[in-house]
Amino acid sequence: MNLARFPRVRLAHLPTPLEPLPRLSALLGGPEIWIKRDDCTGLSTGGNKTRKLEFLMAEAEAQGADIVLTQGATQSNHARQTAAAAARMGMDCHILLEDRTGYEHDNYRHNGNVLLDHLHGATMEHRDAGLDMNAEMEAVAETFRADGRNAYTIPGGGSNPTGALGYVNCALELMSQFATEGLVVDHVVHATGSAGTQAGLITGFGAMHAQIPLLGIGVRAPKDKQEANVFALAEKTADKLGCPGAVARGDVVANCDYVGPGYGLPAEDTLEAIDLFARTEAILLDPVYSAKGAAGLIDLIRKGRFRAGERVVFLHTGGAIGLTGYTHCFDMPE
């Protein structure tokens, strides 16, 4: 498994920290909780997509692209990091934003990630919910190509085999940190959406025979669909790496009980997770991904799924800048 064979540009601050969460662990009274700080990747406030973009943007550069296109929800962390990566590399960026939540609040539509998209120089257009957004993006890319542009398209979340290499690399990084710290880790937990993070991690762990169970807490799709999406991408990623068969279907596990009312719509347990992490460990979660993953972790600890004597690593996928787009969800004093 030689990642050096693949084009890569250095965009992230790596390795990201691996830290204990003693106050949260004591409060919940269950396992010893650690956190992998992929909110600290450094590119435009950080987040997990930066790891993927190191490989995706290198591929775009190798193909001579002068503009990259991607798509996501209005407050897309991936769109913001793509816009930042393009700015860093001197490429144009065009983003299609899908209205998945129906929120009309001004902060949601213009603050947070949307503001940073604009500051990084990206151009944007909007789409109603329910469309095939990758198909919409490809259609727009063709209009750029007709005008003579060399357009490179990145799927939502950067989740294809090239992007998933970023989380194969994260799996390697985690195993090195566990060895350096002398940590025996029983579980790794994270939020899973477009599938690339989970697919990359499970492929990396599988190729190394790490034997560490990985649990994705779903933020959008039902369990069967989420697991099928992750497994399909993991198989393609393993093939790309030259290690077919590294991932078995049984390795891919998602719990989608914490989606709440829908994608990008925080539930009460989402808001509780934000509160607990902020008040006990001074760590900010986002309402779309990391807080739903944390809500699942917290509830499963309370239910005894993760027990005292075990060690659990929660992978923080970033996105806290999105909090400024969700001020309407918090009970703020006048």
MIZAFI-907724 format. One line per 3 residues: number of its first residue (from 1); for each residue x, y, z of N, C-alpha, C, O. Coordinates in steps of 0.001 Angstrom, whole numbers. Each point is the difference from the previous one (the first is absolute). Layout:
<rs>
NUM> X,Y,Z,X,Y,Z,X,Y,Z,X,Y,Z ~ ...
</rs>
This chain:
<rs>
1> 857,-1187,0,-857,1187,0,890,1234,0,396,482,1061 ~ -83,24,-2230,964,1086,-148,-703,1251,-521,-194,157,-1205 ~ -185,730,2124,-718,1218,-395,883,969,-773,-511,875,-700
4> 1822,-1017,815,902,898,-716,-105,-161,-1515,528,821,-749 ~ -1205,-1872,297,-180,-198,-1446,-999,975,-593,-53,166,-1218 ~ -742,483,2064,-1101,838,-482,355,1479,129,596,404,999
7> -953,412,-1996,262,1440,99,-668,600,1238,-1127,-349,350 ~ 1846,1255,298,-521,606,1231,588,1386,160,1188,210,-245 ~ -2014,734,655,494,1320,385,-211,153,1504,-988,-482,553
10> 1925,1154,95,-85,138,1458,-855,1220,346,422,1140,-192 ~ -1604,-1390,695,-926,1065,381,-296,3,1493,-368,1034,558 ~ 524,-2174,87,-428,-169,1394,1169,118,965,1151,-245,-362
13> -1460,620,1583,948,-44,1100,-75,-1403,608,-917,-306,762 ~ 1879,-533,-1102,-23,-1393,423,1305,-350,719,1043,577,-307 ~ -1087,-1504,1247,-1176,-708,480,-863,889,891,514,883,687
16> -1811,-1114,-698,-875,734,904,105,-603,1403,335,-1175,150 ~ -622,1981,874,178,-492,1374,-931,-1166,341,-1107,-115,-527 ~ 1585,-731,1411,-796,-1051,640,43,289,1488,1061,-60,621
19> -2215,373,-50,-39,517,1370,-1012,-750,856,-1028,-450,-506 ~ 1314,311,1812,-1000,-581,905,-1074,1025,350,242,1206,-36 ~ -1424,-1700,372,-1107,853,455,-372,-428,1421,-1016,-667,196
22> 1828,1045,799,-220,-521,1353,-1284,484,657,-653,-765,710 ~ 274,2035,-936,-1182,521,668,-1272,-600,-593,-930,-332,735 ~ 884,192,-2052,-1168,-631,-620,-78,-1472,392,-1084,-517,269
25> 2237,-158,-237,15,-1408,406,-543,-155,1415,-810,-890,257 ~ 1250,1753,671,-473,-85,1390,-1491,300,93,-721,-649,758 ~ 262,1626,-1523,-1411,367,40,-892,-1148,-459,-1051,-249,592
28> 1466,-444,-1640,-832,-1071,-551,177,-1313,754,-872,-867,-57 ~ 1993,710,764,190,-1163,847,123,-1311,-748,-340,-1053,539 ~ 821,1099,-1768,148,-1210,-789,1446,-235,-394,869,-67,870
31> -588,-59,-2164,1364,-263,-462,881,1238,90,-476,1110,240 ~ 1757,-1326,-437,945,1100,-128,-106,527,-1432,242,-732,-959 ~ -608,2017,826,-241,584,-1315,1205,835,-412,505,818,769
34> -52,-1046,-2011,1020,823,-636,-622,621,-1249,-1027,-463,-495 ~ 1664,1510,1,-512,665,-1194,1125,207,-1004,1092,446,352 ~ -1374,-775,-1601,908,264,-1117,-444,1299,-628,-1110,92,-523
37> 1983,936,568,-417,1364,-282,133,349,-1481,838,819,-377 ~ -1666,-1443,-460,19,378,-1411,-764,1294,-266,-164,404,-1151 ~ -299,239,2212,-438,1393,-118,1216,926,-62,-147,1198,-242
40> 1345,-1743,459,1231,804,45,877,-201,-1232,1218,152,86 ~ -1805,-486,-1214,803,-210,-1210,511,1310,-595,889,-6,-852 ~ -1450,1130,1302,631,1283,-291,-504,786,-1191,177,1218,-37
43> -798,-1865,-941,-403,712,-1208,-1362,663,211,-1020,-684,82 ~ 1006,2003,5,-1257,745,134,-851,-520,1154,-1158,-373,-192 ~ 1723,351,1366,-575,-483,1268,-5,-1524,89,-496,-537,991
46> 1017,-172,-1966,214,-1439,128,-1211,-861,-288,-1067,486,-373 ~ 1265,-1779,559,-1058,-981,-240,506,-1194,-784,1086,31,-580 ~ -1886,-1079,571,451,-1269,-575,195,56,-1512,800,-769,-535
49> -1498,1645,-164,101,3,-1466,1382,408,-494,364,-309,-1134 ~ 405,993,1960,1323,433,-428,898,-1193,-306,794,49,-939 ~ -912,-1112,1717,790,-1210,-291,-350,-531,-1396,891,-380,-759
52> -2167,356,425,-433,-492,-1306,504,919,-1117,435,-452,-1059 ~ -510,1756,1335,384,969,-1032,1490,-41,-316,400,424,-1084 ~ 422,-913,1982,1420,-141,-326,202,-895,-1215,887,246,-817
55> -1704,-1278,698,109,-915,-1139,-852,471,-1185,409,-130,-1154 ~ -1588,674,1445,-875,458,-1079,596,1190,-745,-14,33,-1231 ~ 533,936,1967,553,1186,-654,1298,-326,-739,312,627,-1013
58> 437,-1593,1509,1191,-443,-737,-403,-635,-1324,664,194,-1018 ~ -1754,-953,1037,-492,-601,-1235,-481,1079,-964,250,-74,-1203 ~ -946,1080,1742,-450,1116,-840,1192,715,-631,-15,317,-1189
61> 1031,-70,1983,1193,677,-505,682,-843,-1076,438,528,-1022 ~ -349,-1841,1252,645,-883,-969,-741,-29,-1330,597,-232,-1051 ~ -1918,471,1109,-807,27,-1221,-68,1380,-628,-706,199,-989
64> 1434,756,1554,49,1342,-566,-1230,838,227,-264,925,-767 ~ -497,-1223,1799,-1241,735,264,286,1459,332,987,322,662 ~ -1874,553,-1137,85,1401,403,-1218,424,815,-69,1130,481
67> -895,-2048,-329,-1157,255,848,-474,-1330,574,-30,-1013,-698 ~ -343,1026,1983,-578,-1188,621,-1448,313,370,-333,1118,393 ~ -505,-2121,-526,-1401,120,376,-316,-1061,1045,531,-1110,-46
70> -1395,1459,980,-516,-983,942,-1395,410,420,-509,1044,-407 ~ -112,-1900,1242,-1364,276,435,-179,-462,1434,738,-850,499 ~ -1743,1433,154,-321,-378,1375,-1194,791,486,-593,776,-749
73> 246,-978,2005,-1089,759,612,440,1454,218,1181,323,-128 ~ -2127,535,454,298,1433,137,1184,242,926,913,754,-335 ~ -931,-1403,1512,1093,170,963,1020,-1127,-127,416,-580,1003
76> -20,278,-2210,917,-1105,-253,1427,311,463,621,957,-464 ~ -115,-1783,1387,1405,103,393,918,-364,-1170,1057,603,-186 ~ -1475,-1589,-590,799,-433,-1144,128,1114,-1035,1085,210,-544
79> -2164,503,265,54,1091,-972,981,1071,464,795,507,-792 ~ -852,-165,2075,895,1022,546,1461,-417,-119,844,812,-380 ~ -535,-2063,699,1390,-453,-82,468,-126,-1457,1172,229,-301
82> -2093,-593,-600,357,-42,-1416,309,1395,-523,970,193,-733 ~ -1797,781,1111,248,1383,-414,1348,477,511,731,687,-714 ~ -396,-1048,1956,1276,404,582,1169,-679,-714,1014,637,-283
85> -1160,-1922,-6,1071,-726,-693,243,587,-1388,1145,152,-427 ~ -2225,175,-269,136,606,-1322,705,1342,89,862,310,-823 ~ -1229,492,1827,664,1290,182,1492,-187,267,829,729,-545
88> -492,-1704,1382,1397,-271,321,801,-365,-1250,1176,343,-123 ~ -1839,-1049,-803,700,-524,-1171,-170,852,-1254,481,-357,-1075 ~ -1175,1497,1226,-143,911,-1128,-986,-461,-1050,121,380,-1165
91> -1095,-1190,1548,-1050,-444,-908,-1301,715,333,-195,458,1126 ~ -683,-366,-2098,-1351,478,262,-820,-1120,612,338,-1176,-134 ~ -1420,1549,806,-880,-978,634,-1445,430,-191,-349,1162,210
94> -484,-2112,-610,-1431,255,-151,-755,-1069,793,302,-1189,-102 ~ -1279,1623,886,-694,-885,933,-1495,18,-265,-585,1062,-214 ~ -32,-2232,228,-1451,-125,-16,-455,-340,1408,430,-1000,576
97> -1306,1838,-21,-487,-188,1360,-1459,-429,-29,-846,641,-625 ~ 572,-1744,1317,-1345,-573,28,-727,413,1285,564,-80,1091 ~ -1791,512,-1226,-817,392,1155,-631,-1251,610,-1150,-327,-294
100> 1911,-374,1148,-492,-1253,577,-845,202,1245,-747,-899,386 ~ 851,2067,254,-665,181,1290,-1277,826,-73,-878,-143,851 ~ 765,997,-1846,-1138,916,-60,172,1224,882,-901,838,58
103> 2029,-707,632,225,1157,862,105,1276,-841,685,28,-1022 ~ -1370,1019,1465,61,1292,-672,702,1057,847,79,1163,-394 ~ 431,-1566,1559,647,973,882,1207,626,-702,740,-677,-714
106> -562,1968,929,1060,711,-700,1379,-557,353,857,-136,-873 ~ -643,-185,2151,1292,-561,383,269,-1314,-717,1124,-257,-431 ~ -2146,-569,303,193,-1294,-661,361,176,-1467,852,-719,-522
109> -1484,1654,-134,185,160,-1442,1228,839,-362,477,-69,-1133 ~ 46,866,2086,1070,926,-360,1209,-12,933,1026,597,-325 ~ -1125,-1264,1476,1097,24,966,715,-1354,-20,-276,-836,-860
112> 1185,623,1799,658,-1292,128,767,-397,-1249,776,787,-542 ~ -1000,-2014,89,708,-511,-1170,-273,823,-1256,886,154,-841 ~ -2097,373,705,-345,762,-1203,857,1266,-81,496,355,-1070
115> -330,315,2198,851,1188,34,1430,-351,-416,623,727,-774 ~ -109,-1844,1294,1374,-378,-337,126,-429,-1459,1020,268,-636 ~ -2045,-933,100,8,-296,-1447,246,1285,-790,828,48,-909
118> -1570,983,1285,102,1296,-691,1387,617,197,602,494,-954 ~ -97,-522,2189,1295,612,277,1131,-697,-754,992,638,-353 ~ -1131,-1930,106,1023,-734,-740,-136,182,-1515,790,-549,-768
121> -1790,1319,345,-116,345,-1411,-829,-951,-832,-20,116,-1225 ~ -671,-1061,1860,-826,-938,-763,-1240,699,-541,-532,921,620 ~ 85,-1371,-1778,-1311,399,-507,-985,-1102,358,382,-1165,113
124> -1653,1529,65,-987,-935,518,-1320,117,-743,-359,1066,-501 ~ -346,-2168,440,-1394,10,-432,-753,-1006,851,589,-903,594 ~ -1908,1077,-545,-818,-781,924,-933,-946,-753,-382,246,-1143
127> 32,-1330,1820,-936,-981,-520,-1000,-369,1093,320,16,1188 ~ -1546,-350,-1620,-988,-519,941,396,-1396,456,826,-653,-638 ~ -1408,195,1730,303,-1321,539,-532,-1103,-906,-958,195,-748
130> 1598,-1351,830,-528,-1196,-644,534,-288,-1380,-387,-999,-607 ~ 1271,1844,85,562,-234,-1330,1221,-915,100,565,-178,1079 ~ -169,-392,-2201,1265,-729,-76,1092,1057,-130,280,494,-1092
133> 329,-159,2224,901,1148,15,1294,-252,-769,556,926,-590 ~ -76,-2153,589,1199,-268,-805,-298,149,-1484,840,478,-761 ~ -2040,-890,347,-390,179,-1403,-153,1486,-323,419,450,-1067
136> -1015,312,1981,-123,1448,-200,1382,637,-155,210,855,-860 ~ 721,-1283,1701,1351,548,-60,680,-329,-1327,648,860,-597 ~ -790,-2083,140,622,-392,-1266,-580,799,-1164,720,350,-936
139> -2022,-60,993,-619,798,-1061,581,1416,-15,260,558,-1066 ~ -59,20,2257,598,1339,68,1445,-48,-470,464,917,-678 ~ 250,-1980,1033,1393,-136,-440,98,-1,-1519,950,543,-563
142> -1925,-1146,-97,18,-28,-1471,-128,1399,-582,567,286,-1055 ~ -1305,588,1729,-99,1378,-504,1343,720,115,352,802,-865 ~ 404,-1089,1944,1343,576,120,918,-562,-1085,779,738,-603
145> -873,-2031,362,853,-619,-1029,-313,548,-1387,893,163,-831 ~ -2169,119,593,-385,573,-1294,606,1383,-203,184,453,-1130 ~ 125,214,2247,649,1316,-65,1518,-97,25,693,1010,118
148> -179,-2237,-229,1441,-179,-70,699,-243,1321,1230,-43,45 ~ -1990,-118,1044,615,-248,1295,289,-1483,184,-713,-852,-528 ~ 1755,556,1274,330,-1378,365,-550,-245,1402,655,281,1004
151> -1863,-807,-965,-732,-136,1264,180,-1386,601,-142,-1014,-683 ~ 455,991,1969,141,-1235,767,-1126,-38,1020,-178,956,755 ~ -581,-2035,-719,-1141,-96,910,320,-910,1179,642,-1040,-148
154> -1106,1460,1320,200,-738,1244,-1379,-351,551,-808,901,224 ~ 517,-2177,0,-1324,-370,497,-237,540,1406,944,382,691 ~ -2192,-352,-277,-343,469,1335,833,-694,1062,139,-1223,-8
157> 416,2011,925,813,-560,1064,1376,-455,-430,760,-518,818 ~ -418,703,-2099,1276,-508,-488,87,-1509,68,1087,-569,95 ~ -2264,-84,-144,-60,-1432,285,7,-840,-1259,-1044,-420,-498
160> 2250,182,-6,256,-981,-1044,1300,-701,388,587,362,1019 ~ -109,-1347,-1780,1203,-704,429,1229,891,172,834,-258,868 ~ -716,1305,-1688,1130,921,163,-108,743,1323,973,72,751
163> -2146,483,-457,-181,714,1259,155,-901,1217,556,414,1017 ~ -1047,-1645,-1118,70,-927,1138,1434,-326,386,250,-434,1125 ~ 707,635,-2046,1403,-216,352,416,868,1184,887,-371,768
166> -1532,1531,-626,320,868,1132,-264,-672,1325,707,251,976 ~ -1718,-1106,-925,-304,-677,1261,655,-1365,127,52,-559,1096 ~ 444,18,-2189,974,-1088,120,1240,553,709,549,-631,904
169> -125,1810,-1330,1146,641,633,-268,296,1466,900,-126,830 ~ -2130,520,-498,-350,260,1401,69,-1287,820,424,27,1156 ~ -834,-1149,-1741,101,-1281,704,1455,-311,333,308,-440,1108
172> 592,672,-2075,1429,-193,249,481,920,1125,764,-413,872 ~ -1220,1651,-908,401,981,1007,-487,-412,1383,745,91,976 ~ -1999,-546,-892,-548,-436,1281,791,-1172,578,335,-3,1184
175> -39,-983,-2013,723,-1169,499,1389,382,491,492,-569,974 ~ 139,1521,-1635,1295,489,466,-134,711,1337,829,-190,890 ~ -1872,1011,-741,-205,704,1267,-332,-968,1124,484,163,1120
178> -1300,-1167,-1404,-317,-994,1034,1278,-681,476,191,-211,1197 ~ 680,-131,-2143,1253,-671,363,902,929,813,596,-416,994 ~ -503,1676,-1425,856,963,695,-488,247,1423,797,82,934
181> -2124,37,-778,-590,275,1311,-156,-1262,846,-300,86,1191 ~ 502,-1262,-1802,-222,-1249,724,-1463,-240,324,-327,-557,1048 ~ -560,982,-1954,-1441,-96,232,-570,-1257,-635,190,-254,-1190
184> -884,-520,1991,-825,-1082,-534,-1406,560,-174,-661,349,977 ~ 210,-265,-2218,-1279,640,-321,-1019,-1076,-339,265,-891,-807 ~ -1433,983,1431,-1046,-1011,-191,-989,362,-1091,-572,-888,-632
187> 357,2190,395,-979,436,-998,407,1367,-539,587,812,716 ~ -904,-568,-1985,73,1333,-591,-1403,351,-492,-661,-811,-648 ~ 218,2026,964,-1359,456,-318,93,1341,-717,817,848,360
190> -1657,-658,-1374,-11,1288,-701,-1337,165,-725,-754,-960,-164 ~ 476,2186,-263,-1185,275,-810,256,-451,-1431,1093,191,-532 ~ -2108,-793,-91,142,-466,-1376,-1147,532,-846,-1167,-84,383
193> 1525,639,-1554,-1006,571,-880,191,-432,-1437,-650,-935,-466 ~ 1557,1626,-249,213,-319,-1417,853,-1251,-195,216,-415,-1139 ~ 265,-185,2196,622,-1333,39,1519,2,-124,618,-1009,338
196> 15,2075,-802,1427,-35,-270,871,-155,1230,1013,-698,-44 ~ -1391,1339,1146,801,-106,1218,-34,-1423,533,1044,-583,293 ~ -2240,25,-167,-114,-1361,518,627,-1018,-944,672,-930,446
199> -887,1101,-1750,565,-943,-967,1528,22,40,636,-1052,-57 ~ -49,2241,153,1452,95,59,565,-612,1272,988,-733,-42 ~ -1619,1034,1175,468,-551,1267,-97,-1522,18,946,-680,399
202> -2074,149,-827,-194,-1445,69,929,-719,-965,445,-1114,276 ~ -148,1750,-1412,958,-584,-937,1409,9,592,717,-996,-82 ~ -328,2113,672,1315,81,622,153,-983,1150,1007,-702,91
205> -2002,650,785,55,-945,1120,42,-1442,-504,742,-834,519 ~ -1555,559,-1540,-34,-1359,-536,1322,-401,-614,475,-1114,218 ~ 123,2012,-985,1271,-308,-654,1111,-226,1019,947,-738,-271
208> -1054,1368,1445,1003,-159,1055,-358,-1097,1001,769,-280,919 ~ -1937,-338,-1096,-484,-1013,954,-37,579,1419,425,-640,961 ~ -945,1866,-858,22,719,1271,-908,-635,1048,288,87,1194
211> -1366,-714,-1613,-947,-661,906,-567,971,1038,-160,-337,1173 ~ -136,1549,-1643,-673,995,839,-1365,269,-617,-66,499,-1123 ~ -1021,-811,1815,-1335,251,-553,-234,1489,-241,344,842,830
214> -931,-541,-1969,-298,1381,-386,-1511,149,-100,-661,-777,-690 ~ 118,1769,1373,-1433,257,-37,-264,1374,-585,475,1002,534 ~ -1228,-943,-1625,-436,1258,-563,-1391,346,505,-914,-822,-68
217> 755,2028,570,-1316,485,432,-580,801,-1161,514,1065,-344 ~ -1588,-1580,-260,-552,596,-1206,-646,1350,234,-592,248,1050 ~ 715,630,-2052,-588,1337,96,-1077,243,-1058,-602,1073,-38
220> 358,-2068,-822,-976,243,-1066,-766,-1256,-416,-1215,-72,183 ~ 1913,-911,-739,-650,-1156,-626,-387,-1056,1038,582,-39,1084 ~ -1564,-820,-1406,-312,-1139,863,1182,-967,73,883,14,-858
223> -881,-845,1889,1116,-894,282,383,-879,-1197,1174,-53,-367 ~ -2128,-625,-236,325,-924,-1094,654,738,-1160,980,-474,-574 ~ -1530,1641,232,548,777,-1107,1374,540,345,909,-31,-830
226> -748,531,2057,1295,559,396,1085,-1070,-38,1082,228,-540 ~ -1367,-1383,1107,1007,-1061,14,331,-475,-1408,1159,-278,-309 ~ -2176,185,-545,246,-416,-1385,876,1021,-725,906,-376,-743
229> -1173,1661,955,805,1052,-632,1459,-60,461,926,111,-803 ~ -746,-287,2109,1355,-51,550,747,-1224,-540,1152,109,-421 ~ -1805,-1262,433,671,-1217,-449,380,84,-1477,1096,-402,-388
232> -2016,930,-439,292,129,-1439,1216,889,-222,864,-319,-816 ~ -794,1431,1537,1140,900,-156,1272,-619,582,1081,175,-563 ~ -1195,-890,1673,1174,-655,587,575,-1034,-963,1220,-111,-126
235> -2073,-641,-548,486,-989,-971,776,688,-1127,1067,-463,-401 ~ -1616,1576,-107,679,718,-1080,1324,614,482,983,49,-739 ~ -984,414,1991,1223,581,561,1075,-1071,177,1169,226,-309
238> -1570,-1376,802,950,-1108,157,570,-426,-1354,1192,-286,-115 ~ -2043,247,-901,493,-329,-1348,1010,1028,-474,1026,-351,-583 ~ -1317,1627,834,918,1068,-423,1351,-145,692,1046,261,-594
241> -1083,-678,1848,1221,-161,781,780,-1246,-387,1181,-130,325 ~ -1849,-788,-1021,648,-1261,-328,-112,-1039,1086,822,-913,78 ~ -1852,1042,780,-224,-1005,1044,-1465,-437,-11,-697,162,1001
244> 221,-718,-2128,-1394,-435,-71,-311,-1039,1075,829,-846,335 ~ -2045,937,194,-403,-932,1047,409,420,1393,-217,-747,954 ~ 812,1939,-811,443,448,1327,-1173,249,939,158,-53,1220
247> -1340,327,-1786,-1174,325,809,-1081,-1047,-229,-355,-300,-1140 ~ -163,-252,2226,-1145,-908,-65,-1273,781,303,32,1017,693 ~ -1141,-1500,-1215,-1267,705,218,-302,153,1485,-562,1012,419
250> 928,-2002,371,-266,69,1434,825,1037,742,-318,344,1139 ~ 1387,164,-1777,814,1048,624,-696,1353,-2,343,885,784 ~ -1320,-731,-1666,-650,1303,-196,-1256,67,859,-981,-698,-256
253> 1026,1543,1273,-1107,110,944,-386,1471,155,840,849,298 ~ -2104,-572,-501,-534,1356,215,-1205,-77,928,-805,-929,-78 ~ 697,1906,943,-1180,158,851,-649,1314,-419,591,1069,151
256> -1798,-1156,-672,-664,1192,-557,-1202,424,841,-976,542,-519 ~ 1063,-797,1828,-1086,347,909,59,1452,469,-876,437,747 ~ 1882,311,-1166,189,1345,538,-103,1083,-1076,446,1131,197
259> -1038,-1495,-1332,-206,974,-1075,-961,1097,454,107,1146,-439 ~ -1051,-1502,1324,-985,972,454,-1005,317,-1083,-368,-891,-765 ~ -95,2138,671,-1023,348,-986,489,18,-1442,-812,113,-918
262> 2130,-222,695,521,-28,-1366,1382,596,-86,522,537,977 ~ 77,-636,-2166,1340,525,-222,40,1503,289,-843,761,-475 ~ 1823,-359,1250,175,1420,286,-1001,574,969,-10,1208,239
265> -844,-2060,330,-1015,448,952,348,-571,1371,-225,-1186,240 ~ 767,1996,658,422,-527,1298,-1171,-430,863,-1030,672,53 ~ 1202,-1807,624,-978,-486,972,438,448,1395,1058,609,161
268> -1876,-915,839,357,385,1375,1310,-642,426,809,641,671 ~ -583,-1910,-1053,1245,-640,408,1202,587,-747,1118,-32,513 ~ -1336,567,-1717,1068,705,-712,447,1224,791,1195,228,189
271> -2164,553,269,300,1222,742,612,-330,1361,864,729,487 ~ -1317,-1837,133,602,-404,1269,1474,-361,-198,842,358,824 ~ -530,-1060,-1908,1390,-373,-261,866,1242,-175,1113,61,523
274> -1620,934,-1259,747,1252,-169,274,626,1356,1114,448,272 ~ -2132,-418,576,117,604,1332,1017,-755,859,858,621,628 ~ -946,-1953,-596,886,-785,860,1460,142,-418,867,195,852
277> -583,-290,-2148,1379,119,-454,540,1404,260,1155,155,394 ~ -1977,862,-610,453,1382,209,259,292,1473,974,671,341 ~ -1849,-1175,536,93,330,1422,1006,-856,756,572,454,992
280> -349,-1672,-1439,934,-859,736,1412,31,-569,967,-96,755 ~ -828,232,-2090,1317,-130,-618,382,1183,-895,1056,-19,-633 ~ -1911,1047,577,259,1189,-830,211,-376,-1462,806,619,-695
283> -1533,-1634,230,62,-443,-1392,-1334,315,-659,-1061,-316,538 ~ 1125,943,-1710,-1197,397,-728,-342,-1038,-1057,855,-399,-790 ~ -2105,-34,780,-515,-931,-996,-918,744,-955,-499,1079,323
286> 275,-1654,-1503,-935,637,-936,-1346,-724,50,-50,-1184,333 ~ -1047,1887,-661,-1339,-578,161,-354,-1050,-1043,-1004,-694,159 ~ 1797,550,-1226,-374,-855,-1124,659,-1376,95,-657,-1019,-215
289> 1948,987,535,758,-1247,-14,527,-383,1384,-481,-952,614 ~ 1479,1705,-130,715,-451,1199,-909,-106,1219,171,-905,816 ~ -1139,1816,-679,-870,-63,1173,-966,-1175,-72,-375,-550,1035
292> -33,156,-2232,-847,-1191,-98,812,-1261,288,-494,-941,622 ~ 1757,933,-1085,874,-1105,369,217,-61,1494,-32,-1081,590 ~ 254,2240,38,205,44,1442,-1267,-369,758,70,-644,1047
295> -1229,1046,-1566,-1263,-379,644,-148,-1517,41,-445,-568,997 ~ 826,-80,-2104,-39,-1456,-18,958,-599,1001,-356,-933,720 ~ 1575,1458,-661,983,-490,954,-507,140,1427,86,-946,783
298> -612,2111,-438,-482,256,1362,-1130,-952,362,3,-596,1077 ~ -963,456,-1973,-1141,-865,298,414,-1461,117,-491,-714,875 ~ 1380,266,-1740,444,-1396,56,809,-279,1260,-44,-1116,518
301> 787,2107,-10,668,-164,1291,-1037,-145,1101,119,-871,861 ~ -1128,1717,-887,-1044,-66,1029,-758,-1322,-35,-489,-471,1027 ~ 395,-121,-2207,-700,-1283,-148,897,-1204,240,-465,-1139,-57
304> 1754,1377,327,921,-1088,293,647,-647,-1203,655,-1035,130 ~ -830,1638,-1317,628,-559,-1206,1519,115,87,723,-898,-433 ~ -243,2008,997,1415,176,294,128,86,1517,-699,787,639
307> 1584,-1586,-64,-16,-209,1444,1271,505,680,1021,250,-640 ~ -1124,-111,1952,1172,318,815,1066,-1056,-238,-297,-1189,-113 ~ 1547,1643,39,1102,-900,-276,383,-39,-1465,1073,-491,-352
310> -1954,1011,-517,314,79,-1419,548,1390,-326,-145,947,772 ~ 777,-861,-1937,509,1278,-484,-600,258,-1387,132,-825,-905 ~ -793,1979,749,-688,361,-1235,616,1280,-549,205,964,737
313> 88,-958,-2026,485,1209,-670,-1127,559,-860,-534,-688,-870 ~ 183,1935,1122,-988,706,-808,749,873,-1004,799,851,389 ~ -1056,-1060,-1676,646,792,-1033,-862,1228,-305,-1119,-117,-500
316> 1658,1278,807,-708,1275,-196,196,433,-1455,1121,282,-422 ~ -2206,-231,-332,86,318,-1427,-30,1496,-298,47,390,-1167 ~ -124,455,2196,92,1439,-205,-1340,647,-293,-1055,-598,208
319> 1114,1850,-701,-1205,695,-424,-576,993,978,-1111,487,-208 ~ 1846,-163,1296,-574,875,1026,-373,1376,-524,-855,665,586 ~ 1485,-215,-1692,-389,1292,-570,-1477,9,-367,-620,1062,-56
322> 50,-2247,-197,-1420,-91,-330,-913,415,1143,-1169,310,-230 ~ 1681,-299,1461,-822,442,1131,-553,1398,-226,-1113,306,428 ~ 1884,546,-1099,-450,1379,-217,-1141,77,-1005,-636,1045,-131
325> 371,-2132,-576,-1166,-52,-867,-1221,-573,679,-1082,-36,-586 ~ 1246,-417,1828,-1084,-671,722,-369,714,1295,-484,-628,942 ~ 712,1929,-894,-287,733,1238,-1460,-109,402,-328,123,1180
328> -563,-354,-2157,-1429,-100,302,-331,-1256,803,-1095,-102,552 ~ 2032,-864,-478,-256,-1254,717,373,81,1478,-300,-918,763 ~ 946,2000,-353,499,100,1368,-782,1060,777,-406,1033,-534
331> 217,-1334,1810,-753,898,880,952,1069,523,558,-116,1091 ~ -390,1148,-1891,941,1059,342,-692,1101,811,-1142,353,-291 ~ 1826,194,1308,-584,1109,740,-104,1243,-876,806,205,-908
334> -1788,603,1188,-174,1256,-755,1125,981,347,34,1112,-528
</rs>
